[in-house]
């Protein structure tokens, strides 16, 4: 009986749960926000201006930038922040955003500087803000390593 339950769970999570995928329309709105100094790694989904403002204020107390206009009634913001990095050679690239039966899946990759690359040694805060429609499905972020 236990074997049957385990097999059923595997079929659900790996076959039905993933299902077919379709690309999601999304926009990188990072440039609209300016610099946010995320001092730790953050991955989150924000459905309202108030909750997003609380995140930014907690990150930069007393000096948080105001969020730009956004259609909170229809779109959500996904935050992917890596935390502080030691030079200007780091970046974050979004590889894909797709919808499957169980949720929306965001694949991202951190780029790290190579030894010969010319970079400036200073603390940087690498992050991405993605705007995408919907609020009904959970969002899963897969951050591929360096």
QUIJOGI-V753517 format. One record per residue. N is the residue number from 1. PSI is psi in whole degrees, -180 to 180 (* if undefined). BURIAL is # if it has 9 or more other ideal C-beta (glycine too) atoms within 8 Angstrom, else .. Layout:
# QUIJOGI-V753517
N_PSI_BURIAL, N_PSI_BURIAL
This chain:
# QUIJOGI-V753517
1_-43_., 2_-40_., 3_-40_., 4_-41_., 5_-43_., 6_-44_., 7_-42_., 8_-41_., 9_-42_., 10_-44_., 11_-44_#, 12_-51_#, 13_-34_., 14_-25_., 15_-69_., 16_-47_., 17_-36_#, 18_-45_#, 19_-168_., 20_158_., 21_153_#, 22_144_., 23_147_., 24_138_#, 25_125_., 26_161_#, 27_140_., 28_111_#, 29_18_#, 30_-44_., 31_-25_., 32_-21_., 33_-29_#, 34_-158_., 35_126_., 36_128_#, 37_79_., 38_111_#, 39_1_., 40_168_., 41_133_., 42_133_#, 43_117_., 44_163_., 45_132_#, 46_127_#, 47_-5_., 48_154_., 49_-41_., 50_-45_., 51_-37_#, 52_-42_#, 53_-38_#, 54_-41_., 55_-49_#, 56_-40_#, 57_-39_#, 58_-30_., 59_-40_#, 60_72_#, 61_129_., 62_-9_., 63_24_., 64_133_#, 65_149_#, 66_137_., 67_145_#, 68_169_., 69_142_., 70_146_#, 71_79_., 72_-21_., 73_-28_., 74_-25_., 75_154_#, 76_162_#, 77_130_#, 78_126_#, 79_128_#, 80_110_#, 81_137_#, 82_-15_#, 83_-177_#, 84_144_#, 85_159_#, 86_-5_., 87_177_#, 88_2_., 89_0_#, 90_146_#, 91_169_., 92_124_#, 93_136_., 94_120_#, 95_-42_., 96_155_., 97_114_#, 98_153_#, 99_134_#, 100_180_#, 101_-43_., 102_-10_., 103_-171_#, 104_132_#, 105_123_#, 106_122_#, 107_126_#, 108_157_#, 109_133_#, 110_132_#, 111_131_#, 112_152_., 113_145_#, 114_167_., 115_-39_., 116_-4_., 117_138_., 118_112_., 119_164_., 120_130_., 121_104_., 122_158_., 123_130_., 124_159_#, 125_101_#, 126_126_#, 127_166_#, 128_140_#, 129_120_#, 130_131_#, 131_130_#, 132_153_#, 133_159_., 134_157_#, 135_-5_., 136_-31_., 137_147_., 138_154_., 139_129_#, 140_129_., 141_127_#, 142_112_., 143_111_#, 144_139_., 145_-179_., 146_*_.
